Amino acid sequence: MQTMLRFAVPMILGDLLQQCYNIADTLIVGRYLGESALAAVGSAFSLMTFLTSIILGLAMGSGTVFSIRFGQKDEKGLKEGILASFTLLASVTIILNVLVFAGLDFIIWFLRTPEELVQMMRDYLAVIFAGLAGIFLYNFFASLLRSLGNSVVPLAFLTVSACLNIVLDLWFVTGLHRGVAGAAEATVIAQYVSGIGIAIYTFAKFPQLLRREQGVCLRKSRVKEITSFSALTCMQQSIMNLGILAVQGLVNSFGTTIMAAFAAAVKIDAFAYLPVQDFGNAFSIFTAQNYGAKKPERIKKGIRTAVLVSVSFSLLISLCVCLFAAPLMSLFIDASEAAVIAEGARYLRIEGAFYFLIGILFLLYGLYRALGRPGMSVVLTVVSLGTRVALAYALSAVPAFGVVGIWWSVPIGWFLADALGIGYYVLRRKRLILRAE
């Protein structure tokens, strides 16, 4: 427990700070620019989360390979993996940039954006898309450092950039009156500070891993290995957020009030369960290193410890969110917007009661990724998100449920995915663990 927590806590703090990028946008925009601006930024957040998830998934898959090579003490394999991963992620980032800028109008239409919000959405997205390269740099080098056992330095760079983002948000929105575009500009600048900063640090601290040496080159076998791990992890992350994006379009069809409530509530929701998500990632790195070092007993002990920690923390957070749902919503929207606060609080009480289910799901994702079964993580994501999207559209069409049907579809999807993931582990436990011996 001590080993995993010592490694996980900086990751958790770091990603909580990363959430501050979007939370600062939401809070400042909601307070100073009003309900319509909040709805536009919140809808754009779902899209950026989807795009970020592609880069993050590739970085996480690469990190698993780095961890295994580090556990095996295979320095040449690690160097070639780093080169292959950087090439892959850089190429994907360039392609994403071209696609999103070329398809800006289609994206706004796909999100079923109300006419009165179209211009604000366009202004925000045209700026925020420029930050994808900064997101790539940060996540690549953060995954590399974490795979080597260093989760503190990524936290340090995020601390600086998160504080910078908040300061610039206030200045651009309230001082320079740049509107939603100003909020996006502040976020993009902060993203590049963290991305470029951590890249410079890694080159200075670990030159032996990053400099080109004789015999180390871009090999097809390494690219294939990185792709096999990263593609499935990327697919898992993308499917998860594509499902959320599909639900965002459905939410938008209920009007500006529901959009604004969802925009604020989703930020609180993500902030609440982010620690167990990061603990699942730390557990995955821990398991991958021991898998590479062929220590199955430590893997078994790690599983028991991780379940205890994740479920205990999830129950504590559930209690806090359910008790303080309305005050938490009031942080993002003026108290006079009673309808927005009430709907957001209802969402939080439904989702918040079941955080232990998503805590277990994140552990299952991490476990199967570390044991060389990333395809199972994809299956669990498809079950969870497929159920969510299908039920959201089906239940919301029933007058007795309406928008509440969208909220209830989420924990039902978590439960079904957990049941499948646990059942598969129980049936295949010996075979999965024996592969590490």
C-alpha positions as a printed NumPy array, in Angstrom:
array([[  0.   ,   0.   ,   0.   ],
       [  2.795,   2.412,   0.926],
       [  4.555,   1.892,  -2.418],
       [  1.439,   2.47 ,  -4.509],
       [  0.236,   5.468,  -2.503],
       [  3.651,   7.134,  -2.531],
       [  3.638,   6.864,  -6.307],
       [ -0.078,   7.586,  -6.824],
       [ -0.481,  10.705,  -4.666],
       [  1.666,  12.998,  -6.886],
       [ -0.2  ,  11.649,  -9.943],
       [ -3.531,  12.385,  -8.277],
       [ -2.493,  15.886,  -7.256],
       [ -1.095,  16.508, -10.73 ],
       [ -4.247,  15.509, -12.559],
       [ -6.414,  17.415, -10.084],
       [ -4.379,  20.463, -11.057],
       [ -4.815,  19.591, -14.72 ],
       [ -8.565,  19.588, -14.155],
       [ -8.126,  23.126, -12.855],
       [ -7.528,  24.219, -16.458],
       [-11.121,  23.502, -17.396],
       [-12.609,  24.191, -13.967],
       [-11.059,  27.677, -13.959],
       [-12.585,  28.3  , -17.402],
       [-15.981,  27.07 , -16.25 ],
       [-16.007,  28.918, -12.946],
       [-14.79 ,  32.257, -14.331],
       [-16.919,  32.057, -17.482],
       [-20.022,  31.067, -15.498],
       [-19.535,  33.82 , -12.934],
       [-18.533,  36.669, -15.239],
       [-20.03 ,  35.863, -18.657],
       [-23.287,  34.109, -17.703],
       [-25.325,  30.999, -18.439],
       [-24.991,  31.052, -22.245],
       [-21.2  ,  31.314, -22.158],
       [-21.05 ,  28.549, -19.548],
       [-23.157,  26.299, -21.771],
       [-20.871,  26.938, -24.773],
       [-17.625,  26.304, -22.864],
       [-19.085,  23.216, -21.166],
       [-20.127,  21.7  , -24.473],
       [-16.669,  22.389, -25.919],
       [-15.119,  20.715, -22.864],
       [-16.687,  17.372, -23.811],
       [-15.14 ,  17.623, -27.265],
       [-11.687,  18.565, -25.95 ],
       [-11.867,  15.717, -23.45 ],
       [-12.445,  13.346, -26.363],
       [ -9.498,  14.715, -28.348],
       [ -7.251,  14.733, -25.281],
       [ -8.249,  11.142, -24.554],
       [ -6.748,  10.023, -27.878],
       [ -3.381,  11.535, -26.979],
       [ -3.661,  10.399, -23.362],
       [ -4.537,   6.84 , -24.395],
       [ -1.504,   6.629, -26.665],
       [  0.713,   8.024, -23.902],
       [ -0.698,   5.596, -21.312],
       [ -0.171,   2.612, -23.618],
       [  3.388,   3.755, -24.274],
       [  3.939,   4.169, -20.539],
       [  2.974,   0.536, -19.997],
       [  5.66 ,  -0.582, -22.472],
       [  8.199,   1.766, -20.858],
       [  7.375,   0.308, -17.411],
       [  7.79 ,  -3.282, -18.609],
       [ 11.159,  -2.5  , -20.239],
       [ 12.256,  -0.62 , -17.112],
       [ 11.293,  -3.629, -14.959],
       [ 13.283,  -5.889, -17.291],
       [ 16.289,  -3.497, -17.197],
       [ 16.258,  -3.466, -21.014],
       [ 17.772,  -0.012, -21.686],
       [ 18.061,  -0.398, -25.448],
       [ 14.473,  -1.595, -25.702],
       [ 13.372,   1.357, -23.578],
       [ 15.211,   3.871, -25.796],
       [ 13.782,   2.41 , -28.99 ],
       [ 10.315,   2.375, -27.415],
       [ 10.648,   6.07 , -26.51 ],
       [ 11.615,   6.951, -30.091],
       [  8.769,   4.905, -31.561],
       [  6.228,   6.361, -29.131],
       [  7.276,   9.983, -29.725],
       [  7.032,   9.515, -33.501],
       [  3.589,   7.913, -33.202],
       [  2.145,  10.534, -30.839],
       [  3.563,  13.486, -32.792],
       [  2.064,  12.13 , -36.03 ],
       [ -1.364,  11.599, -34.447],
       [ -1.313,  15.112, -32.936],
       [ -0.599,  16.686, -36.33 ],
       [ -3.426,  14.69 , -37.951],
       [ -5.86 ,  15.686, -35.191],
       [ -4.983,  19.361, -35.608],
       [ -5.648,  19.24 , -39.343],
       [ -8.953,  17.384, -38.896],
       [-10.447,  19.565, -36.148],
       [ -9.646,  22.872, -37.816],
       [-10.96 ,  21.637, -41.168],
       [-14.133,  20.243, -39.577],
       [-14.975,  23.08 , -37.175],
       [-18.433,  23.777, -38.629],
       [-19.318,  20.08 , -38.737],
       [-18.289,  19.691, -35.091],
       [-20.572,  22.542, -34.023],
       [-23.444,  20.963, -35.982],
       [-22.734,  17.481, -34.581],
       [-22.959,  18.793, -31.015],
       [-26.46 ,  20.102, -31.78 ],
       [-25.424,  23.526, -30.557],
       [-28.336,  25.982, -30.134],
       [-28.205,  28.839, -32.672],
       [-27.595,  31.505, -30.042],
       [-24.428,  29.693, -28.875],
       [-22.86 ,  28.91 , -32.264],
       [-20.609,  31.98 , -32.467],
       [-19.33 ,  31.574, -28.897],
       [-18.593,  27.896, -29.561],
       [-16.691,  28.802, -32.725],
       [-14.656,  31.488, -30.935],
       [-13.735,  29.111, -28.113],
       [-12.924,  26.068, -30.256],
       [-10.836,  28.019, -32.784],
       [ -8.417,  28.873, -29.961],
       [ -8.567,  25.792, -27.744],
       [ -7.689,  23.416, -30.607],
       [ -4.3  ,  25.146, -30.881],
       [ -3.352,  23.634, -27.52 ],
       [ -3.25 ,  20.008, -28.717],
       [  0.521,  20.089, -29.273],
       [  1.065,  21.281, -25.697],
       [ -1.164,  18.462, -24.436],
       [  0.899,  15.971, -26.451],
       [  4.223,  17.201, -25.054],
       [  3.072,  17.119, -21.456],
       [  1.402,  13.698, -21.569],
       [  4.255,  12.02 , -23.454],
       [  7.003,  13.18 , -21.117],
       [  4.836,  12.741, -18.001],
       [  4.15 ,   9.104, -18.985],
       [  7.863,   8.53 , -19.539],
       [  8.851,   9.985, -16.164],
       [  6.12 ,   8.051, -14.355],
       [  7.192,   4.784, -15.987],
       [ 10.651,   5.413, -14.493],
       [  9.092,   5.868, -11.045],
       [  9.053,   9.698, -10.993],
       [  5.562,  11.094, -10.506],
       [  6.667,  14.24 ,  -8.629],
       [  8.143,  16.269, -11.509],
       [  4.95 ,  16.132, -13.654],
       [  3.12 ,  17.458, -10.581],
       [  5.554,  20.379, -10.266],
       [  5.069,  21.521, -13.859],
       [  1.306,  21.226, -13.601],
       [  1.304,  23.281, -10.413],
       [  3.011,  26.166, -12.179],
       [  0.835,  25.99 , -15.299],
       [ -2.439,  25.591, -13.354],
       [ -1.7  ,  28.712, -11.309],
       [ -0.732,  30.536, -14.498],
       [ -3.978,  29.463, -16.146],
       [ -6.115,  30.875, -13.342],
       [ -4.251,  34.203, -13.336],
       [ -4.473,  34.534, -17.126],
       [ -8.155,  33.507, -17.103],
       [ -9.036,  36.322, -14.744],
       [ -6.904,  38.822, -16.652],
       [ -8.142,  37.922, -20.146],
       [-11.829,  37.58 , -19.203],
       [-12.351,  40.305, -16.594],
       [ -9.448,  42.651, -17.383],
       [ -9.085,  42.519, -21.159],
       [-12.755,  41.519, -21.758],
       [-11.739,  38.848, -24.271],
       [-14.845,  36.743, -23.576],
       [-14.823,  32.972, -24.096],
       [-11.883,  33.284, -26.509],
       [ -9.847,  34.807, -23.666],
       [-10.59 ,  31.814, -21.446],
       [ -9.374,  29.516, -24.222],
       [ -6.231,  31.612, -24.776],
       [ -5.338,  31.399, -21.082],
       [ -5.71 ,  27.611, -21.123],
       [ -3.605,  27.151, -24.271],
       [ -0.747,  29.297, -22.946],
       [ -0.701,  27.314, -19.69 ],
       [ -0.73 ,  24.001, -21.579],
       [  2.358,  24.993, -23.567],
       [  4.159,  26.1  , -20.416],
       [  3.71 ,  22.649, -18.85 ],
       [  4.421,  20.768, -22.093],
       [  7.583,  22.606, -23.111],
       [  8.802,  22.841, -19.512],
       [  8.592,  19.106, -18.802],
       [ 10.223,  18.322, -22.18 ],
       [ 13.222,  20.53 , -21.37 ],
       [ 13.522,  18.967, -17.901],
       [ 13.458,  15.403, -19.27 ],
       [ 16.109,  16.146, -21.902],
       [ 18.331,  17.724, -19.239],
       [ 17.79 ,  15.001, -16.587],
       [ 17.795,  11.855, -18.752],
       [ 19.93 ,  12.649, -21.829],
       [ 21.088,   9.036, -22.019],
       [ 17.523,   7.895, -22.769],
       [ 16.69 ,  10.564, -25.337],
       [ 19.853,  11.157, -27.352],
       [ 20.383,   9.171, -30.531],
       [ 22.998,   6.437, -30.143],
       [ 24.501,   3.893, -32.498],
       [ 22.262,   0.869, -32.79 ],
       [ 19.158,   2.731, -31.546],
       [ 16.794,   3.601, -34.38 ],
       [ 13.141,   3.671, -35.341],
       [ 12.47 ,  -0.04 , -35.729],
       [  9.316,  -1.489, -37.221],
       [  9.089,  -4.052, -34.399],
       [  9.161,  -1.306, -31.735],
       [  6.558,   0.765, -33.552],
       [  4.372,  -2.338, -33.785],
       [  4.821,  -3.08 , -30.064],
       [  4.014,   0.495, -29.044],
       [  1.065,   0.571, -31.426],
       [ -0.35 ,  -2.727, -30.134],
       [ -0.4  ,  -1.425, -26.557],
       [ -1.189,   2.201, -27.348],
       [ -3.854,   1.681, -29.999],
       [ -6.061,  -0.417, -27.731],
       [ -5.534,   1.898, -24.766],
       [ -6.247,   4.86 , -27.046],
       [ -9.339,   3.105, -28.35 ],
       [-10.499,   2.497, -24.776],
       [-10.007,   6.155, -23.82 ],
       [-11.555,   7.407, -27.059],
       [-14.612,   5.158, -26.861],
       [-15.147,   6.302, -23.285],
       [-15.107,   9.955, -24.274],
       [-16.869,   9.455, -27.6  ],
       [-19.771,   8.037, -25.607],
       [-19.723,  11.127, -23.402],
       [-19.63 ,  13.301, -26.523],
       [-22.666,  11.48 , -27.934],
       [-24.505,  12.084, -24.662],
       [-23.453,  15.763, -24.793],
       [-25.383,  16.145, -28.041],
       [-28.457,  14.625, -26.386],
       [-28.096,  16.928, -23.378],
       [-27.84 ,  19.958, -25.689],
       [-31.233,  19.094, -27.156],
       [-32.844,  19.833, -23.756],
       [-31.892,  23.528, -23.923],
       [-29.502,  26.024, -22.354],
       [-30.497,  25.424, -18.709],
       [-29.769,  21.681, -18.877],
       [-26.577,  22.376, -20.853],
       [-25.332,  24.781, -18.183],
       [-26.231,  22.368, -15.352],
       [-24.465,  19.502, -17.12 ],
       [-21.414,  21.648, -17.874],
       [-20.871,  22.497, -14.207],
       [-21.891,  19.109, -12.778],
       [-19.573,  17.171, -15.113],
       [-16.609,  19.231, -13.881],
       [-17.459,  18.41 , -10.257],
       [-18.072,  14.767, -11.182],
       [-14.728,  14.408, -12.975],
       [-12.897,  16.176, -10.145],
       [-14.502,  13.864,  -7.583],
       [-13.55 ,  10.528,  -9.145],
       [-10.271,  11.654, -10.717],
       [ -8.229,  10.411,  -7.689],
       [ -9.456,   6.825,  -8.185],
       [ -8.796,   7.129, -11.92 ],
       [ -5.199,   8.136, -11.235],
       [ -4.862,   5.485,  -8.56 ],
       [ -5.903,   2.967, -11.233],
       [ -3.155,   4.313, -13.524],
       [ -0.568,   4.091, -10.704],
       [ -1.751,   0.549,  -9.959],
       [ -1.292,  -0.271, -13.654],
       [  2.315,   0.991, -13.667],
       [  3.032,  -0.891, -10.421],
       [  1.591,  -4.082, -11.926],
       [  3.419,  -3.646, -15.261],
       [  6.789,  -3.186, -13.55 ],
       [  6.245,  -6.338, -11.46 ],
       [  4.962,  -8.167, -14.522],
       [  8.194,  -7.283, -16.345],
       [ 10.25 ,  -8.292, -13.284],
       [  8.277, -11.586, -12.989],
       [  6.959, -11.064,  -9.448],
       [  3.412, -12.529,  -9.452],
       [  3.042, -12.497,  -5.656],
       [  3.508,  -8.726,  -5.564],
       [  0.866,  -8.423,  -8.276],
       [ -1.619, -10.438,  -6.195],
       [ -0.939,  -8.367,  -3.072],
       [ -1.201,  -5.193,  -5.123],
       [ -4.654,  -6.172,  -6.394],
       [ -6.011,  -6.729,  -2.868],
       [ -4.539,  -3.464,  -1.61 ],
       [ -5.745,  -1.452,  -4.597],
       [ -9.347,  -2.646,  -4.225],
       [ -9.379,  -1.732,  -0.534],
       [ -7.958,   1.76 ,  -1.109],
       [-10.098,   2.571,  -4.157],
       [-13.433,   1.464,  -2.703],
       [-12.813,   3.16 ,   0.656],
       [-11.908,   6.464,  -0.966],
       [-14.836,   6.27 ,  -3.402],
       [-17.354,   5.818,  -0.594],
       [-15.938,   8.825,   1.254],
       [-16.134,  11.035,  -1.838],
       [-19.672,   9.801,  -2.563],
       [-20.798,  10.961,   0.864],
       [-19.259,  14.418,   0.365],
       [-20.694,  14.957,  -3.117],
       [-24.203,  13.807,  -2.185],
       [-24.29 ,  16.013,   0.933],
       [-22.879,  19.137,  -0.72 ],
       [-24.222,  18.846,  -4.284],
       [-26.061,  22.186,  -4.297],
       [-23.256,  24.25 ,  -2.678],
       [-20.78 ,  22.734,  -5.149],
       [-22.994,  23.803,  -8.055],
       [-23.188,  27.303,  -6.565],
       [-19.438,  27.658,  -7.076],
       [-19.977,  27.673, -10.834],
       [-23.232,  29.549, -11.267],
       [-24.9  ,  32.472,  -9.53 ],
       [-27.387,  31.555,  -6.797],
       [-30.156,  33.282,  -8.77 ],
       [-29.969,  30.504, -11.393],
       [-32.031,  28.157,  -9.223],
       [-33.111,  25.827, -12.051],
       [-29.517,  25.235, -13.189],
       [-28.335,  24.521,  -9.632],
       [-31.241,  22.154,  -8.895],
       [-30.705,  20.082, -12.055],
       [-26.953,  19.919, -11.531],
       [-27.433,  18.818,  -7.915],
       [-29.814,  16.052,  -9.02 ],
       [-27.193,  14.805, -11.497],
       [-24.487,  14.797,  -8.806],
       [-26.595,  12.893,  -6.256],
       [-27.36 ,  10.148,  -8.79 ],
       [-23.805,   9.799, -10.098],
       [-22.12 ,  10.451,  -6.758],
       [-23.833,   7.617,  -4.957],
       [-22.048,   5.069,  -7.174],
       [-18.435,   6.258,  -7.411],
       [-17.207,   2.951,  -5.958],
       [-18.344,   1.282,  -9.198],
       [-16.169,   3.483, -11.391],
       [-13.303,   3.113,  -8.888],
       [-13.362,  -0.651,  -9.457],
       [-13.666,  -0.132, -13.213],
       [-10.506,   1.996, -13.335],
       [ -8.618,  -0.761, -11.484],
       [ -9.831,  -3.311, -14.025],
       [ -8.677,  -1.083, -16.886],
       [ -5.23 ,  -0.76 , -15.302],
       [ -4.931,  -4.451, -14.474],
       [ -5.7  ,  -5.753, -17.962],
       [ -3.495,  -3.101, -19.594],
       [ -0.539,  -4.083, -17.365],
       [ -0.992,  -7.83 , -17.905],
       [ -0.856,  -7.457, -21.674],
       [ -4.621,  -7.686, -22.226],
       [ -5.52 ,  -4.113, -23.28 ],
       [ -8.232,  -5.55 , -25.512],
       [-10.194,  -6.503, -22.405],
       [-10.071,  -2.878, -21.264],
       [-11.617,  -1.909, -24.597],
       [-14.382,  -4.488, -24.137],
       [-15.193,  -3.146, -20.671],
       [-15.297,   0.405, -22.032],
       [-17.635,  -0.607, -24.853],
       [-19.972,  -2.29 , -22.355],
       [-19.924,   0.693, -19.991],
       [-20.306,   3.415, -22.622],
       [-22.512,   1.435, -24.965],
       [-24.978,   0.86 , -22.153],
       [-24.776,   4.516, -21.159],
       [-25.483,   5.877, -24.629],
       [-28.229,   3.369, -25.454],
       [-30.034,   3.851, -22.138],
       [-29.584,   7.636, -22.254],
       [-31.39 ,   7.884, -25.578],
       [-34.009,   5.263, -24.665],
       [-34.886,   6.528, -21.18 ],
       [-34.806,  10.241, -22.01 ],
       [-37.449,   9.612, -24.695],
       [-39.845,   8.347, -21.998],
       [-41.781,  11.325, -20.55 ],
       [-41.699,   9.832, -17.042],
       [-37.876,   9.916, -17.075],
       [-36.831,  12.745, -19.393],
       [-33.356,  14.099, -18.685],
       [-33.101,  12.03 , -15.478],
       [-32.883,   8.946, -17.678],
       [-29.567,  10.289, -19.011],
       [-28.215,  10.63 , -15.464],
       [-29.226,   7.084, -14.424],
       [-27.704,   5.472, -17.517],
       [-24.179,   6.143, -16.208],
       [-24.063,   4.026, -12.993],
       [-25.938,   1.209, -14.758],
       [-23.151,   1.097, -17.372],
       [-20.459,   1.081, -14.649],
       [-22.148,  -1.851, -12.892],
       [-22.416,  -4.037, -16.001],
       [-18.778,  -3.41 , -16.974],
       [-17.589,  -4.232, -13.427],
       [-19.539,  -7.474, -13.415],
       [-17.972,  -8.553, -16.717],
       [-14.43 ,  -7.519, -15.722],
       [-14.522,  -9.251, -12.348],
       [-16.102, -12.374, -13.816],
       [-13.395, -12.609, -16.488],
       [-10.644, -12.223, -13.879],
       [-12.123, -14.928, -11.631],
       [-12.349, -17.361, -14.55 ],
       [ -8.894, -16.587, -16.033],
       [ -6.971, -15.596, -12.899],
       [ -4.438, -18.413, -12.946],
       [ -3.597, -17.955, -16.602],
       [ -3.288, -14.158, -16.306],
       [ -1.015, -14.216, -13.253],
       [  1.043, -17.23 , -14.348],
       [  2.214, -15.259, -17.382],
       [  4.299, -13.161, -14.982],
       [  6.121, -16.194, -13.527]])
